[in-house]
Amino acid sequence: MSLITVEPAELAEARAVRQAFIDLTHRLGRVEFAKHAADRERQVVLTEFDALEQRERTHLDALITKYGTGTLNIETGTFTPSVSV
């Protein structure tokens, strides 16, 4: 069996295609790594959001216990009690 040498242009194209696959594979790896990091950051933010909602609920419960139901104007610091019917 004898070896056949392919044309330089054909060899160059085969090498270019192989290199393109390598480059795309590396790019995909970087994208997946960035996605993973973003997913982790999203989870951290959601956890902080949940904690903030709990903090708000605790604070509102304390205000209702102290002042009753009503509306708090956080700009002026005034509380308007709800009218009971």
N, C-alpha and C positions, 0 to 999 in steps of 0.2 A: 504494500500500500504506500503510495507516494504522497507526500505533503503537497498541498496546493496553497500558494500564497494569494490571499485576497487582495483586491485593489486597495491602494492607500485610502481612497475616499470612502470605501466600504468599511474599512477598519476604523477610520476616523469617526464615521457615523455610529458604529457599534460602541466605541468608547464614549462618545458624546451621550448616547442613550443611557449607558451604564452610569455615567457620572450624573446625569439628570435624575435617575432613580435614587442614587445616593444622596444628592442634594435635597430632593423632595422628602426622603425618609428623615433626614436631619431636621428639615423644616417642620415636618409633622410632629416629630419628637418635641421640638421647642413649643409648638402650639399646644400639644397635650400637656406639657409641663406647666405652661401659663394657665391653661384651663384648670388644671388641678389646683394651682395656687389660688386662682379666682374662686373656685368652689370652696376652698378652705376659708378664704376671707369672707365669702358670702355667709358661711356657717357662723363665723365669729360675729358678724354684724347681726344676723338673725337672733343669736343668743343674747347679744346686748339689747336688741329691740325687745325681746321677751322680758328681760330684766327691767327695762325701763317701763314697760306696760305694768308690771307688778308694782314697781315703785309708785307709779301714778295711782294705781288702784288703792294701795296702802294709804297714800296721802289723801286721796278723795274720801276714803272711809273715815280717816281721822277728822277731816273738815266736817263731814256730815255728822259725825258723833258730837263734835263741839258746837256747830252752828245750825245743824238741821239741813234740810234740803233747800236748795236755792241756787243762785248764780253768783259766781265770784268774778269780778272784773279784775284781771291780773294787771291791767295798766294802772288802775287807781287804787287797788287794794280794798275796794268796797264789796260787801256781800249783801245781796238782796234776797231775803227769804222768799220761798215759794208760798203762794197763797193757798191755804188748805180749803177744799170745798167739801 
